[in-house]
Structure formats: structure tokens, C-alpha cells
Amino acid sequence: MSETGSSGRVQPAHAGDPSRIGPYRIIGRLGAGGMGTVHAGVAPDGTRVAVKVIHPAQAQEPEFRARFKREVELSARVTGPYLIPLLRADANAVTPWLATAYVPGPTLNQQVLAHGPLTGASLYAFATATAQALAAVHAVGVVHRDVKPQNVILTPAGPHVLDFGIAHAADGTSVTRTGVMTGTPGWISPEQYRTGATGPAGDVFAWGALVAYAATGRTPFGAGAPDVVAFRVMSGDPDLDGVPAPLRAIVQRALAKEPEGRPSAADAAEDCVELLASQVTQVVRADTLFTRAEDMVTAVWDIPTGNDPVWPMPANRRRRPWAGMVVVAAAVIGGLAGGVVALMPGKTEGDKHRTTATASAPPSSSTSPGPSAASAKASTAAKGKQTASDGPAGAASWAAARTAQGEGEHDVARAVLHDQGVLVQELGEGIDFSPKTVRFHASRREVYLSYRLSSDEQGTMYAETEVAGLMCRTLRDVVLRLHPALPYRTYVLVKESTGRDPQVTWYDDFRTDAQCTSAADDDAGQAADAGQDWQPDEQGLGQAMIPSTDGDEIKVADRAARKIIERTNGMRTTLGTDRLLGNKELKVGFDPGDATMYVWSDYVAWNQGQVETWAAMTAGEACRALVKQKDSAGEAWPYSRYAVAEIGGSGYLMIRWGTAETSADCPS
């Protein structure tokens, strides 16, 4: 088991992630949660952006679509120096998305955990800027409803409030599910706990708690079970020890139990500006005159910039030199009936994945040492790779294949067409796909993708290679993870041309080609090496918290949870647990993108030593659960990593993680 430190904000893209969304090239991930995934994107002019995409399954829900569309409308209404602007959105896309400016820096939560509370003038600047941000939100009739440390980024220019994922109009228009309380325990107002009411005053309450946390590193109503925190919020006094006296008075008013006793965000901002001005005079020259609060924030803001990793900017795609391309016509080779055209990139002859054999007939039997021999070699290699039992794939098998039937095949067809459409946009190549271009041949266990070239450029051969690699990755993701009962294992690319027979250009076994590499993928080795540096994070845990619909995942999670709960309760004396724990406190889920099973605890009464003891036991059980399923299901089971997390004062902490290949890898 390997244990490493925390990761940066930009994470590598996961298998199956789009390479382009709208006008933006996608080069990694910034986060993920119950609503969707946030990708790191690059605009055509090189501007860095954050692209938020709804999960495909949720995009099919009219209620969730309405929520996302509403979020876009609300975000477009909100502007301010300490808010993150909406740049572009498509709420009507098959998979809706929105793009905002990217701002570098840690969240307040990350900053406090790593470096401690904010101090001095920077604390006053923080209070001023965040109050101004909420005032700008409220000024256009919007309520944020999720003000918390994880939703404030400390940029080099000052704090920025983000994530309007559950924002709604102050007129009460809401698209959340009836009876579901939004927000995070400890950052929810007393009136929302009592009646479910939300409004600008609720944001001000959360702002008061936010400033207290920034000043002390503690939540003012403590940590613990959600119902315990709710009781303290509604009836207890906040713990404001450590908040500077001038600022404490404003925070105290913001945390009043009744909404009428709190200042508006604009009034709180005005009071904070006055306090900030007094701080400014202590740290800048006396003859410096500031006319704007933003200038004062900038003048005193003293938060280390930290490490903002250079994004792997998308380079222009390299074209393979098509040296050795041979075009032979009947007029050149006497005695041949009909023309033979063979395109031979430098590595084609030895590439098992690619064939230039025409689907309708075997290669020419001519003994000429020219391209006919090359075609014969390609055909021989193709037969060696073929997994179907009735000869190589060709025009006849393609014609006999049918369109999708049943939920699983329809999911496959939709995923393939979606991913290929994104790829073609990115490549800019002349490749066309029709709605019925994906076909299935169940008895041969083959999935066909047919296409047409609308360009004669030599570069389209490179594009075909990219199409093949993506086809493989899509099928591995959809078939192996979502629909493992489907019989298919081979994918076949078929090129259609007017006046010519269909031509099989590529086929391979996607079940055994775990990396889905190709001769044209020069970066495959680097991608594999990058996997060695894997570590769990909040984004992966967020994915694991999304309920699974996969039968195997549910079975393994249930089995692992039962065992972990049983052993946890058997260690009550050692752990000092005050009651029996169950599924409410101990949970298991899966992050498909990183092939990781997460186990997390929401029980908060353990001390550090008890957490370590519990995590060590749990890591062993998680590892053994994965190995057992791997031994049973073989390569069809994609999960080989595990992580154990525990709830902390301001979020989840990753305690143990590792890789499960054999039982010898598992902690005892």
C-alpha cells in the first residue's frame, strides 16, 4: 500500500472524458459531485476555463435539466469582482454544460487545513470581499444557499465565491426536489432547519459562520452528527473565541437566531470596509489614497499563491509522416484485372489492429511484390487477430449486423455516437457518421461502426486511428462497467465509399486491450506512468457517493459494508464507540473514472488514534473484497483500487488507500 500527500486542483482526465466541449479543449478535471463533473478546459485563445457538465444519467431527468437551466439563467445574472463569471453555456445540449472563468488557488477549507486560520489585514479583506460577493448576488434577486469554506477560492487577487449549483431566485422559485434540504450542516440557518425557509438572511448567517471559520479554523457550532449540529445552530451560542473583537461584533449580528436580527449582506460589507480601511492604514504608506474597496483588498491581501500547476495545454496534433505511401493503378501494373490501391503508413504492415483488406473479397492472389503482397500481409494479420468463429469480418457480416435492440445496446450506440461526434469536432477531419452507423452482430460478438470520409486528405488515416482508439475506450467503459452481460468483445470499423464495396479498416478485442492503445498513440506510455501517481481525492469520493445502478458494484459494496460494519462493531471497546454503527455511518461506493472503491465514515466521535485503527482494518477488508471479486469475475471487474476516508471538521480526510491485485497486497 502506498500513501502519498494531497493533490493539486487539476486532475488528469478520466477514461471516457470528452476531449472537447463546445469551443473548449478538455485537458483534465477540476472536480466532481452529485450534479456533474467539472472539467479543466482551454479556449481557442488559450484562456483557462472550468466546464461543468451534468452527469449523462441525470441529464435524462426533466427535473434535473430544469435545475441546470435555471442555474445557467441565475449565473448569467450575477456579476461582481469576487464572483466567477459565466462565459458560455448550452443548457439544451444532449449533455448540458456551462463554462466559467478558471481562478487558481486553494479553497478556504484547503488553506486553513494546510496553513491555519487567516490573520491580520487579510482576514478583514476576506470578510469584506465575501460580503461584497453575496451583496452582488442578492442585488439581482438570487440566493446562494451553499456558502461554506469549500465554495470560496483564495486567488492571488482575493477571495472568490463560487458554486451556484443550488442557488435559486429570491422570489422562491426552486427546482430542488420537494422535501430535500439543500445546504451543508453547520452552514444552514436556524430558520431553514425549523421551516425549510431560505433567503438572503440565510446566506448572511452562513457568511458569519464562514468568517468565524476563517478566523479560528473552527466551525462556530462545532462538528458532529448532523442532528447535533442542527440543535446547536438553533439553540446554542456560537464559539467566536479567536475572532478579533472589531470583526466579532459584525459576525455576532450575522449569526443572530432570527433573520430580522441580521444585517443585509450589503450592510455587512459596508461595516467590513470601514474595518478594512483602518487595517490598510497600518500596512501601506499614509499618503496612499484608496477610493474603492477592491483596491484596499488587493493592497493588504497576503495569502501565499501556492502551486498553480501549469496546465497541459493541448498541442497541435502531430501528423505521422506518410512515407511509403504507395498508389498503384491498373495502368501501372500490366495484367491485373481492376485497380488495387494500398495506403501504407510506415508501421501499417506490422500493426495487428489495422487492415487494408477490402471487406468484400480476399486480397489479390497476384505474386507481384508490390502492394498486393502488402495487402496479403495485412489480411493475414487481420485473420490472426479475429475473435469471431466464422472467418474475418467483412461486407457480409457487416450487412448481416443489425441496429441496437434493448437497453444495453441502445446505451452502447448512444455513447459511441456521442464520443465520436466530440472527437470529430476536435480533429476537424472529414469523417461522417449517420444515426444508424452503429450495428451489432450478436453471434459473432462484434460491434460495428461505419463511417464515410468527406475528405481525401492523407491526415484522415490518422483520424481513423483516433476513432478506433476511442471506440475501444467507449466500449470498455459502457459494456464492461454498465452492461457486462452483453456478449460483445470485438469492435470493427467499416469505411463506406460511393461506388465501392465497404472496407474493414480496423478490428480488435476491446475486452483484452485494457489500455486501448494504438500505433498512433505516442503518449500511451506516459499515460500509464501517470497512473502510478494515483491518489484518492474529494472528487473521486464525490463520484462514489452517487448511487450505483451496476449489479456487481451493488453486490460488492453490500458485502464489503456488511463485513466492515460487523468488524467495526466488534471493535467497540478498542474504538471507544458509544453505540452500534450501521449503514448510516459507514458507507461504500465506487468511482468508475479512477477504478476505485471508496469506504467512508460519517461517525465523528473517534480520536485520531481510533480513526487510524479503524481505517487500517477497513483498508484490509476493502482490499480483500476487491480481490475476491476480481478472482470471480476476472478482467470484467474493473476496480483495483481502494480508499478509506473519515469525516473531519470541514470535510472528508483520506486516511488509507492502495491497490488490490492479490490478497498479498491487502493489509492484515
WOHU-V645459 format. One record per backbone hydrogen bond with DSSP energy under -0.5 kcal/mol. NH is the residue of the N-H (numbers start at 1). CO is the residue of the C=O. E is the energy in kcal/mol with one decimal. If there is no record, write none. Layout:
nh;co;e
NH;CO;E
NH;CO;E
This chain:
nh;co;e
11;9;-0.6
11;29;-3.7
15;593;-0.6
17;14;-2.3
21;24;-2.4
24;21;-2.3
25;42;-2.4
26;19;-2.2
27;40;-2.7
28;40;-0.9
29;11;-3.2
30;38;-3.4
31;38;-1.6
33;36;-2.4
37;53;-2.3
38;31;-2.9
39;37;-0.6
39;51;-3.5
40;28;-2.2
41;39;-0.6
41;49;-2.8
42;25;-2.1
43;47;-3.0
46;43;-2.4
49;41;-2.7
50;100;-2.8
51;39;-2.8
51;49;-0.5
52;50;-0.6
52;98;-3.2
53;37;-3.1
53;51;-0.5
54;96;-2.1
55;35;-1.7
59;55;-2.0
60;56;-0.6
60;57;-0.9
61;58;-1.7
62;60;-0.6
65;61;-2.6
66;62;-2.4
67;63;-1.8
68;64;-2.3
69;65;-2.8
70;66;-2.3
71;67;-2.1
72;68;-2.2
73;69;-2.1
74;70;-2.6
75;71;-2.9
76;72;-2.0
77;73;-0.7
77;74;-1.1
78;74;-0.7
78;75;-0.8
79;77;-0.5
83;80;-1.6
84;161;-0.8
85;83;-0.6
87;99;-3.1
88;99;-1.6
90;97;-2.7
93;90;-0.9
96;93;-0.5
96;94;-0.5
97;90;-1.3
98;52;-1.9
99;88;-3.5
100;50;-2.6
101;85;-1.8
102;48;-1.6
106;154;-0.5
108;149;-1.1
108;152;-2.2
109;149;-1.0
111;107;-2.6
112;108;-2.6
113;109;-2.2
114;110;-2.1
115;111;-3.1
116;112;-1.9
118;214;-2.9
122;119;-0.8
123;119;-0.8
123;120;-0.9
124;120;-1.1
125;121;-2.5
126;122;-2.3
127;123;-2.4
128;124;-2.3
129;125;-2.7
130;126;-2.4
131;127;-1.8
132;128;-2.3
133;129;-2.1
134;130;-2.1
135;131;-2.3
136;132;-2.2
137;133;-1.8
138;134;-2.9
139;135;-1.8
140;136;-0.7
140;137;-1.0
141;138;-1.9
142;137;-1.6
143;168;-2.9
148;146;-0.5
151;148;-2.0
152;149;-1.3
153;160;-2.7
154;106;-3.2
155;153;-1.1
155;158;-1.8
158;155;-1.4
160;153;-2.5
161;82;-2.7
162;151;-2.6
167;164;-1.0
168;143;-1.9
169;173;-0.7
170;141;-3.5
172;169;-1.7
180;177;-2.0
181;179;-0.6
187;184;-2.6
193;189;-1.9
194;190;-2.3
195;191;-2.9
196;191;-0.7
196;192;-1.2
197;191;-1.0
202;199;-1.0
203;199;-1.3
204;200;-2.0
205;201;-2.1
206;202;-2.1
207;203;-2.3
208;204;-2.4
209;205;-1.9
210;206;-2.3
211;207;-2.6
212;208;-2.0
213;209;-2.3
214;210;-2.5
215;211;-1.9
216;212;-1.9
217;213;-3.0
222;219;-2.0
228;225;-0.6
229;225;-2.4
230;226;-2.5
231;227;-1.8
232;228;-2.0
233;229;-2.6
234;230;-2.2
235;231;-2.0
236;232;-2.8
239;220;-2.8
240;238;-0.9
243;240;-2.2
248;244;-2.5
249;245;-1.4
250;246;-0.7
251;247;-2.3
252;248;-3.0
253;249;-1.7
254;250;-2.1
255;251;-1.6
256;253;-1.5
261;258;-1.5
262;259;-1.6
268;264;-2.7
269;265;-2.4
270;266;-2.2
271;267;-2.5
272;268;-2.3
273;269;-2.2
274;270;-1.6
275;271;-1.7
276;272;-2.9
277;273;-2.4
278;274;-1.4
279;275;-1.4
280;276;-2.5
281;277;-1.6
282;279;-1.2
283;279;-0.6
283;280;-1.3
284;280;-1.7
288;285;-1.7
290;288;-0.5
296;292;-1.4
297;293;-2.6
298;294;-2.3
299;295;-2.1
300;296;-1.7
301;297;-1.6
308;306;-0.8
309;307;-0.9
313;311;-2.2
322;320;-0.6
323;321;-1.7
325;322;-1.3
326;342;-0.7
328;326;-0.5
328;340;-0.6
332;329;-1.4
333;329;-1.7
334;332;-0.8
336;333;-1.2
338;336;-0.9
340;328;-0.6
342;326;-0.6
344;342;-0.6
345;343;-0.5
346;321;-0.5
348;345;-1.6
349;345;-0.5
351;347;-0.5
351;348;-1.5
352;350;-0.7
354;351;-0.7
355;505;-1.3
359;502;-0.8
360;502;-0.5
361;358;-1.0
373;368;-0.6
373;370;-0.9
374;370;-1.2
375;371;-2.6
376;372;-2.1
377;373;-2.2
378;374;-2.2
379;375;-2.5
380;376;-2.5
381;377;-2.5
382;378;-2.2
383;379;-2.4
384;380;-1.8
385;381;-1.3
386;382;-1.3
395;359;-1.0
398;394;-2.4
399;395;-2.6
400;396;-1.8
401;397;-1.0
401;398;-0.5
402;440;-2.6
409;405;-0.6
410;406;-2.1
411;407;-2.3
412;408;-2.1
413;409;-2.8
414;410;-2.5
415;411;-2.3
416;412;-2.6
417;413;-2.4
418;414;-2.4
419;415;-2.7
420;416;-2.7
421;417;-2.0
422;418;-2.0
423;419;-2.2
424;420;-2.6
425;421;-1.8
426;422;-1.9
427;423;-2.9
428;424;-2.3
429;424;-0.5
431;429;-1.7
432;452;-2.6
437;434;-1.9
439;437;-0.6
439;448;-2.0
440;402;-3.4
441;446;-2.7
445;441;-0.9
445;442;-0.6
446;441;-2.1
447;490;-2.5
448;439;-2.9
449;492;-2.6
450;437;-2.0
451;494;-2.1
452;432;-1.7
453;496;-0.5
454;430;-3.5
454;452;-0.6
455;430;-0.7
460;457;-1.5
461;458;-1.9
462;459;-0.6
463;459;-1.7
464;460;-2.3
465;461;-1.6
466;462;-1.9
467;463;-2.7
468;464;-2.3
469;465;-2.2
470;466;-2.4
471;467;-2.5
472;468;-2.1
473;469;-2.1
474;470;-2.8
475;471;-2.3
476;472;-2.3
477;473;-2.2
478;474;-2.8
479;475;-2.4
480;475;-0.9
480;476;-0.7
481;476;-0.7
481;477;-0.7
482;477;-0.7
482;478;-1.1
483;478;-1.8
486;483;-1.8
489;445;-2.4
490;445;-2.2
491;508;-2.3
492;447;-2.7
493;506;-3.1
494;449;-2.4
495;503;-3.3
496;451;-3.1
496;494;-0.5
500;497;-1.9
503;495;-2.3
505;493;-2.1
505;503;-0.6
506;493;-1.1
507;353;-1.5
508;491;-1.6
510;489;-1.4
510;508;-0.8
511;489;-0.9
513;509;-1.4
514;512;-1.7
516;513;-0.7
521;518;-1.7
522;520;-1.4
524;521;-1.3
527;523;-2.3
528;524;-2.3
529;525;-2.3
530;526;-2.2
531;527;-1.1
532;528;-0.5
532;529;-1.5
533;530;-1.6
534;531;-1.4
541;537;-2.1
542;538;-2.4
543;539;-2.0
544;540;-2.1
545;541;-1.5
546;543;-1.4
547;545;-0.5
554;550;-2.5
555;551;-2.3
556;552;-2.8
557;553;-2.8
558;554;-2.4
559;555;-2.3
560;556;-2.8
561;557;-2.8
562;558;-2.4
563;559;-1.9
564;560;-2.7
565;561;-2.9
566;562;-2.4
567;563;-2.4
568;564;-2.6
569;565;-2.5
570;566;-1.4
571;567;-0.6
571;568;-1.1
572;569;-1.1
575;571;-3.2
576;572;-1.7
577;572;-1.2
585;582;-1.1
586;582;-2.5
587;585;-0.5
587;600;-2.5
589;598;-2.3
591;596;-3.1
592;590;-0.7
594;591;-0.6
595;592;-0.8
596;591;-2.0
597;641;-2.7
598;589;-2.8
598;596;-0.6
599;643;-2.5
600;587;-2.3
601;645;-1.7
602;585;-2.9
611;607;-2.5
612;608;-2.2
613;609;-2.1
614;610;-2.7
615;611;-2.9
616;612;-2.2
617;613;-1.8
618;614;-2.7
619;615;-2.7
620;616;-1.6
621;617;-1.9
622;618;-2.8
623;619;-2.4
624;620;-2.3
625;621;-2.1
626;622;-1.9
627;623;-2.3
628;624;-2.5
629;625;-1.8
630;626;-2.5
631;627;-2.6
632;628;-1.4
633;629;-3.3
634;630;-2.2
636;633;-1.1
637;634;-1.9
638;636;-0.7
640;595;-1.6
641;595;-1.6
642;658;-2.1
643;597;-2.0
644;656;-3.2
645;599;-2.8
646;653;-2.2
647;601;-2.0
648;651;-3.5
653;646;-2.9
655;644;-2.9
655;653;-0.6
656;644;-1.2
658;642;-1.9
660;640;-3.5
661;659;-0.7
665;662;-1.8
666;663;-1.3
